[in-house]
Amino acid sequence: MTRAPAPAGQDRNGGGESRRHFVHVYAVIRVKVAVDATDHRSAMEAADELLFQNGFAVRLTPAGDGIIDADYTSDVAGYLVDEAGDDAFLRSASYGPNHEVERRRP
């Protein structure tokens, strides 16, 4: 007799015995990339090229007990573009994953 899977979020054993679980946590990481560009859009495009052109250019190394693997998703949640020499961040701006302005600093 085959048992049907438990509904999502429920344990078919009633929570009695402890079992190993593999949990995939989709965490966003920030990667700061230095590029030369004439404007923010070309800076984001240059950063994308450096970061993704030959596979992901950053290594994620598991460093804690129970951490089995770390990898990246190709999703980009957004960008923050700062200009070198703008120590007060007056020309900084936030952009969405499509390179469209989300917020300029006041």
TIRO-2110 file (N, C-alpha, C; in Angstrom, 1 decimal):
// TIRO-2110
0.8, -1.2, 0.0, N, 1, A
0.0, 0.0, 0.0, CA, 1, A
0.9, 1.2, 0.0, C, 1, A
0.6, 2.2, -0.9, N, 2, A
1.4, 3.4, -1.0, CA, 2, A
0.7, 4.5, -0.3, C, 2, A
1.4, 5.2, 0.5, N, 3, A
0.8, 6.4, 1.2, CA, 3, A
0.9, 7.6, 0.3, C, 3, A
-0.1, 8.4, 0.4, N, 4, A
-0.1, 9.7, -0.3, CA, 4, A
0.8, 10.6, 0.4, C, 4, A
1.5, 11.5, -0.3, N, 5, A
2.4, 12.5, 0.3, CA, 5, A
1.6, 13.4, 1.3, C, 5, A
2.2, 13.8, 2.3, N, 6, A
1.6, 14.7, 3.3, CA, 6, A
1.4, 16.1, 2.6, C, 6, A
0.3, 16.8, 2.9, N, 7, A
0.1, 18.1, 2.4, CA, 7, A
1.3, 19.0, 2.7, C, 7, A
1.6, 20.0, 1.8, N, 8, A
2.7, 20.9, 2.0, CA, 8, A
2.6, 21.5, 3.4, C, 8, A
3.8, 21.5, 4.0, N, 9, A
3.9, 22.2, 5.4, CA, 9, A
3.5, 21.2, 6.5, C, 9, A
3.1, 20.0, 6.2, N, 10, A
2.7, 19.1, 7.3, CA, 10, A
3.6, 17.8, 7.2, C, 10, A
3.8, 17.3, 8.4, N, 11, A
4.6, 16.1, 8.5, CA, 11, A
3.7, 14.9, 8.7, C, 11, A
4.0, 13.9, 7.8, N, 12, A
3.2, 12.7, 7.9, CA, 12, A
3.4, 11.8, 9.1, C, 12, A
4.5, 12.0, 9.8, N, 13, A
4.8, 11.3, 11.0, CA, 13, A
4.3, 11.9, 12.3, C, 13, A
3.6, 13.0, 12.1, N, 14, A
3.1, 13.7, 13.3, CA, 14, A
4.1, 14.4, 14.1, C, 14, A
5.3, 14.6, 13.6, N, 15, A
6.4, 15.4, 14.3, CA, 15, A
7.1, 14.6, 15.3, C, 15, A
6.9, 13.2, 15.3, N, 16, A
7.5, 12.4, 16.3, CA, 16, A
9.0, 12.3, 16.3, C, 16, A
9.6, 11.8, 15.2, N, 17, A
11.0, 11.5, 15.1, CA, 17, A
11.7, 12.6, 14.2, C, 17, A
12.9, 12.9, 14.6, N, 18, A
13.7, 13.9, 13.9, CA, 18, A
14.3, 13.2, 12.7, C, 18, A
14.2, 13.8, 11.5, N, 19, A
14.7, 13.4, 10.3, CA, 19, A
15.5, 14.5, 9.6, C, 19, A
16.5, 14.1, 8.8, N, 20, A
17.3, 15.1, 8.1, CA, 20, A
16.5, 15.7, 7.0, C, 20, A
16.6, 17.0, 6.9, N, 21, A
16.0, 17.8, 5.8, CA, 21, A
17.0, 18.6, 5.0, C, 21, A
16.9, 18.7, 3.8, N, 22, A
17.7, 19.6, 2.9, CA, 22, A
16.9, 20.8, 2.5, C, 22, A
17.3, 21.9, 3.0, N, 23, A
16.6, 23.1, 2.8, CA, 23, A
17.4, 24.0, 1.9, C, 23, A
16.8, 24.4, 0.8, N, 24, A
17.4, 25.3, -0.2, CA, 24, A
16.9, 26.7, 0.1, C, 24, A
17.8, 27.5, 0.6, N, 25, A
17.5, 28.9, 1.0, CA, 25, A
18.0, 29.8, -0.1, C, 25, A
17.0, 30.5, -0.8, N, 26, A
17.3, 31.4, -1.9, CA, 26, A
17.7, 32.7, -1.3, C, 26, A
18.9, 32.9, -1.0, N, 27, A
19.4, 34.2, -0.4, CA, 27, A
20.0, 35.1, -1.5, C, 27, A
19.8, 36.3, -1.4, N, 28, A
20.4, 37.3, -2.4, CA, 28, A
21.8, 37.7, -1.8, C, 28, A
22.8, 37.7, -2.7, N, 29, A
24.1, 38.3, -2.3, CA, 29, A
24.3, 39.6, -3.1, C, 29, A
25.1, 40.4, -2.5, N, 30, A
25.5, 41.7, -3.2, CA, 30, A
26.9, 41.5, -3.7, C, 30, A
27.2, 41.8, -4.9, N, 31, A
28.5, 41.8, -5.5, CA, 31, A
28.9, 43.1, -6.0, C, 31, A
29.9, 43.7, -5.5, N, 32, A
30.3, 45.1, -5.9, CA, 32, A
31.3, 44.9, -7.1, C, 32, A
31.1, 45.5, -8.2, N, 33, A
31.9, 45.4, -9.4, CA, 33, A
32.4, 46.8, -9.8, C, 33, A
33.7, 46.9, -10.1, N, 34, A
34.3, 48.1, -10.6, CA, 34, A
34.3, 48.1, -12.1, C, 34, A
33.7, 49.1, -12.7, N, 35, A
33.7, 49.2, -14.2, CA, 35, A
33.9, 50.7, -14.6, C, 35, A
34.4, 50.9, -15.8, N, 36, A
34.5, 52.3, -16.3, CA, 36, A
33.3, 52.4, -17.3, C, 36, A
32.5, 53.5, -17.2, N, 37, A
31.4, 53.6, -18.1, CA, 37, A
31.0, 55.1, -18.2, C, 37, A
30.3, 55.4, -19.3, N, 38, A
29.9, 56.8, -19.5, CA, 38, A
28.6, 57.2, -18.7, C, 38, A
27.8, 56.2, -18.4, N, 39, A
26.6, 56.5, -17.6, CA, 39, A
26.2, 55.3, -16.8, C, 39, A
25.1, 55.4, -16.0, N, 40, A
24.7, 54.3, -15.1, CA, 40, A
24.3, 53.1, -15.9, C, 40, A
23.5, 53.3, -17.0, N, 41, A
23.0, 52.1, -17.7, CA, 41, A
24.2, 51.3, -18.3, C, 41, A
25.2, 52.0, -18.9, N, 42, A
26.3, 51.3, -19.5, CA, 42, A
27.2, 50.7, -18.3, C, 42, A
27.2, 51.3, -17.2, N, 43, A
27.9, 50.7, -16.0, CA, 43, A
27.2, 49.4, -15.6, C, 43, A
25.9, 49.4, -15.5, N, 44, A
25.2, 48.1, -15.2, CA, 44, A
25.4, 47.0, -16.2, C, 44, A
25.4, 47.4, -17.5, N, 45, A
25.6, 46.4, -18.5, CA, 45, A
27.0, 45.9, -18.5, C, 45, A
28.0, 46.7, -18.2, N, 46, A
29.4, 46.3, -18.1, CA, 46, A
29.5, 45.3, -16.9, C, 46, A
28.9, 45.7, -15.8, N, 47, A
28.9, 44.8, -14.6, CA, 47, A
28.3, 43.5, -14.9, C, 47, A
27.2, 43.5, -15.6, N, 48, A
26.5, 42.2, -15.9, CA, 48, A
27.5, 41.3, -16.8, C, 48, A
28.1, 42.0, -17.7, N, 49, A
29.0, 41.2, -18.6, CA, 49, A
30.2, 40.6, -17.8, C, 49, A
30.8, 41.4, -16.9, N, 50, A
31.9, 40.9, -16.1, CA, 50, A
31.4, 39.7, -15.2, C, 50, A
30.2, 39.9, -14.6, N, 51, A
29.7, 38.9, -13.6, CA, 51, A
29.2, 37.6, -14.3, C, 51, A
28.6, 37.7, -15.4, N, 52, A
27.9, 36.5, -15.9, CA, 52, A
28.5, 36.0, -17.2, C, 52, A
29.4, 36.7, -17.9, N, 53, A
29.8, 36.2, -19.3, CA, 53, A
30.5, 34.9, -19.3, C, 53, A
31.2, 34.5, -18.3, N, 54, A
31.9, 33.1, -18.3, CA, 54, A
31.5, 32.3, -17.1, C, 54, A
30.2, 32.3, -16.9, N, 55, A
29.7, 31.7, -15.6, CA, 55, A
29.8, 32.8, -14.5, C, 55, A
29.3, 32.4, -13.4, N, 56, A
29.3, 33.4, -12.3, CA, 56, A
30.7, 33.7, -11.8, C, 56, A
31.1, 34.9, -11.8, N, 57, A
32.5, 35.3, -11.5, CA, 57, A
32.8, 35.3, -10.0, C, 57, A
32.0, 34.8, -9.1, N, 58, A
32.2, 34.8, -7.7, CA, 58, A
32.0, 33.4, -7.2, C, 58, A
32.9, 32.9, -6.3, N, 59, A
32.8, 31.6, -5.8, CA, 59, A
32.1, 31.7, -4.4, C, 59, A
31.1, 30.8, -4.2, N, 60, A
30.4, 30.7, -2.9, CA, 60, A
30.9, 29.4, -2.3, C, 60, A
31.5, 29.6, -1.1, N, 61, A
32.2, 28.4, -0.5, CA, 61, A
31.5, 28.1, 0.9, C, 61, A
30.9, 27.0, 1.0, N, 62, A
30.2, 26.6, 2.3, CA, 62, A
31.3, 26.6, 3.4, C, 62, A
30.9, 27.3, 4.5, N, 63, A
31.9, 27.4, 5.6, CA, 63, A
31.3, 27.1, 7.0, C, 63, A
30.1, 26.5, 7.0, N, 64, A
29.6, 26.2, 8.3, CA, 64, A
29.1, 24.8, 8.4, C, 64, A
28.9, 24.3, 9.6, N, 65, A
28.4, 22.9, 9.8, CA, 65, A
27.1, 22.8, 9.2, C, 65, A
26.9, 21.8, 8.5, N, 66, A
25.6, 21.5, 7.8, CA, 66, A
25.4, 22.2, 6.5, C, 66, A
26.2, 23.1, 6.1, N, 67, A
26.1, 23.7, 4.8, CA, 67, A
26.8, 22.8, 3.8, C, 67, A
25.9, 22.3, 2.9, N, 68, A
26.4, 21.3, 1.9, CA, 68, A
26.9, 22.0, 0.6, C, 68, A
26.2, 23.0, 0.2, N, 69, A
26.5, 23.5, -1.1, CA, 69, A
26.0, 25.0, -1.2, C, 69, A
26.6, 25.7, -2.0, N, 70, A
26.2, 27.1, -2.3, CA, 70, A
26.4, 27.4, -3.7, C, 70, A
25.4, 28.0, -4.4, N, 71, A
25.4, 28.3, -5.8, CA, 71, A
24.6, 29.6, -5.9, C, 71, A
24.6, 30.1, -7.1, N, 72, A
23.9, 31.3, -7.4, CA, 72, A
22.7, 31.1, -8.3, C, 72, A
21.8, 32.0, -8.2, N, 73, A
20.7, 32.0, -9.2, CA, 73, A
21.0, 33.1, -10.2, C, 73, A
20.6, 32.9, -11.4, N, 74, A
20.9, 34.0, -12.4, CA, 74, A
20.0, 35.2, -12.3, C, 74, A
19.1, 35.2, -11.3, N, 75, A
18.2, 36.3, -11.1, CA, 75, A
19.0, 37.5, -10.5, C, 75, A
18.7, 38.6, -11.0, N, 76, A
19.2, 39.9, -10.4, CA, 76, A
18.0, 40.6, -9.8, C, 76, A
18.1, 41.0, -8.6, N, 77, A
17.0, 41.6, -7.9, CA, 77, A
17.0, 43.2, -8.1, C, 77, A
18.2, 43.7, -8.4, N, 78, A
18.3, 45.1, -8.6, CA, 78, A
19.8, 45.6, -8.6, C, 78, A
20.0, 46.9, -8.8, N, 79, A
21.3, 47.5, -8.8, CA, 79, A
21.3, 48.7, -8.0, C, 79, A
22.5, 49.0, -7.4, N, 80, A
22.7, 50.3, -6.8, CA, 80, A
24.0, 50.8, -7.5, C, 80, A
23.9, 51.9, -8.1, N, 81, A
25.1, 52.5, -8.9, CA, 81, A
25.6, 53.7, -8.1, C, 81, A
26.9, 53.6, -7.7, N, 82, A
27.6, 54.7, -7.0, CA, 82, A
28.7, 55.2, -8.0, C, 82, A
29.0, 56.4, -8.0, N, 83, A
30.0, 57.0, -8.9, CA, 83, A
31.3, 57.2, -8.0, C, 83, A
32.4, 56.7, -8.5, N, 84, A
33.7, 57.0, -7.8, CA, 84, A
33.9, 58.4, -7.6, C, 84, A
34.4, 58.8, -6.4, N, 85, A
34.7, 60.2, -6.1, CA, 85, A
33.5, 60.9, -5.6, C, 85, A
32.3, 60.4, -5.6, N, 86, A
31.1, 61.0, -5.1, CA, 86, A
30.9, 60.4, -3.7, C, 86, A
31.7, 60.9, -2.8, N, 87, A
31.8, 60.4, -1.4, CA, 87, A
30.5, 60.7, -0.6, C, 87, A
29.7, 61.6, -1.1, N, 88, A
28.4, 61.9, -0.4, CA, 88, A
27.3, 61.2, -1.1, C, 88, A
27.6, 60.4, -2.1, N, 89, A
26.6, 59.5, -2.8, CA, 89, A
25.5, 60.4, -3.4, C, 89, A
25.8, 61.6, -3.9, N, 90, A
24.7, 62.5, -4.4, CA, 90, A
24.2, 62.0, -5.8, C, 90, A
25.1, 61.3, -6.5, N, 91, A
24.7, 60.8, -7.9, CA, 91, A
24.4, 59.3, -7.9, C, 91, A
24.3, 58.7, -6.7, N, 92, A
23.9, 57.3, -6.6, CA, 92, A
22.4, 57.1, -7.0, C, 92, A
22.1, 56.0, -7.5, N, 93, A
20.7, 55.7, -7.9, CA, 93, A
20.5, 54.2, -7.8, C, 93, A
19.3, 53.8, -7.4, N, 94, A
18.8, 52.4, -7.4, CA, 94, A
18.1, 52.1, -8.7, C, 94, A
18.3, 50.9, -9.2, N, 95, A
17.6, 50.4, -10.4, CA, 95, A
17.0, 49.0, -10.2, C, 95, A
16.0, 48.8, -10.9, N, 96, A
15.4, 47.4, -10.9, CA, 96, A
16.2, 46.5, -11.8, C, 96, A
15.8, 45.2, -11.8, N, 97, A
16.5, 44.2, -12.6, CA, 97, A
16.5, 44.5, -14.1, C, 97, A
15.6, 45.4, -14.5, N, 98, A
15.5, 45.7, -16.0, CA, 98, A
16.3, 47.0, -16.3, C, 98, A
17.1, 47.5, -15.3, N, 99, A
18.0, 48.7, -15.5, CA, 99, A
17.2, 50.0, -15.5, C, 99, A
15.9, 49.9, -15.0, N, 100, A
15.1, 51.1, -15.0, CA, 100, A
15.2, 51.7, -13.6, C, 100, A
15.2, 53.1, -13.5, N, 101, A
15.4, 53.8, -12.2, CA, 101, A
14.3, 53.4, -11.3, C, 101, A
14.7, 53.0, -10.1, N, 102, A
13.7, 52.8, -9.0, CA, 102, A
13.7, 54.0, -8.0, C, 102, A
14.9, 54.5, -7.7, N, 103, A
15.0, 55.6, -6.8, CA, 103, A
16.3, 56.3, -6.9, C, 103, A
16.2, 57.6, -7.0, N, 104, A
17.4, 58.4, -6.9, CA, 104, A
17.6, 59.0, -5.5, C, 104, A
18.8, 59.1, -5.1, N, 105, A
19.0, 59.7, -3.7, CA, 105, A
18.5, 61.1, -3.7, C, 105, A
17.8, 61.5, -2.6, N, 106, A
17.3, 62.9, -2.5, CA, 106, A
18.4, 63.9, -2.4, C, 106, A
END
